Amino acid sequence: MIQMEKLDIRTVTMGISLKDCMDQNPAVMRKLVYEKILSHAGTLVQEAEIVSEEYGIPIVNKRISITPAAELLGTSTVEDAVELAKTLDKAAAAADIDFIGGFSALIHKGAARGDNVLLDALPRALSETARVCGSVSVATTKTGINMDGVKKLGEVIKEASERTADSNGIACAKFVVFCNPAEDNPFMAGAFHGTGEQEVVLNVGVSGPGVVLNALKRYPDADLGEVSEVIKRTAFKITRAGELIGREVASRLGIEFGIMDLSLAPTNAMNDSVAEILEEIGLEQVGTHGTIAALAMMNDAVKKGGAMASSYVGGLSGAFIPVSEDNGMIKGIEDGSLSLSKLEAMTCVCSVGLDMIALNGDAEASSISGLIADEMAIGMINKKTTAVRVIPVPGMKEGDMAEFGGLLGRAPVISLNPRSPEKFIRRGGRIPAPLQALIN
């Protein structure tokens, strides 16, 4: 499973509350933030690598998530917020972790002063740091969709892309827009340490598309009920391995173990693809008719198997379909089998949403906002987490290939619909919560 099928622990993510670091003096607050992060996470990488070596299971990423930074910025300026992001980046580098998430705001019902400061600072914060990730919640099933926030974030994404034009708009790869966000998500770029979380906790995301793919290859003639059972049993094993490692790392750090995120997270490695699992189930190529049904079955089986293996399942849990990080998804788009519309439809049954999709560089901010609004509506109506992480690539058009490097991979550029939603976006206000919200 480890050597041949790419089983790994994708991330161990330490969540740290920074509520006690608030101070009206920005310099004092930054000092408190830096010191607290290092006091808890200073040995995270060291301990994770020791456990990885002892058990023989790779831990690919070591990460930190923090209290949504907007909660610290109520009396700050935009410049203060950018400096806070640079302090987070410095702390992440000192701890030698991959990414630090939580330069975030929760504005699904409206924005407070600190939220607006963070939103204005986001393009600079993302483009002037290397390891800082941000996210904004603009919708929930209980509150509806904050369309003023949706409009603003289309502009934020466009500006962040332009500020990193020399690296294909890479700043946007560190930013996610959410509906119904999970407060204990260990995966980047959307991780933040929610207000209902304890002081310090370790959350784990385990990855196993290659393991599931190889398991299915042993049953080429199984019916779909049997296919589901194979995925369930495999997800059980993957989750057990992840929880064992996570609990051991948490114990060595002297902190609580939080949750297991069951998501299948692909990479660009050969045979480590969610799309290839769907094709092994029986699709000629991902994107064809039947794709959504196959994805729904796989997602459900992963959750059923993982839930039996851990009492503390959380995060996003299911399956990621990031285009740039999945060779099968990339090929599907290149061959014309997979489209942006089909990807949108797939998000109705997957864990997350439109993830790591490269857009034409001349995409209008209002069109990006329209794309976000559609995805938020899917999450709101279906009472699930959905997200948007898209990258308008300056100077590129449909059919070009954008290289992002490392885990972020590469993606063929997709064009947005040329018809404009600008008047709809400009109306602003809040789309009211649906009937599904009335569950009390």
Order of alpha helices (4+ residues) and beta strands (2+ residues): beta-alpha-alpha-beta-alpha-beta-alpha-beta-beta-alpha-beta-beta-alpha-alpha-beta-alpha-alpha-alpha-alpha-beta-alpha-beta-beta-beta-alpha-beta
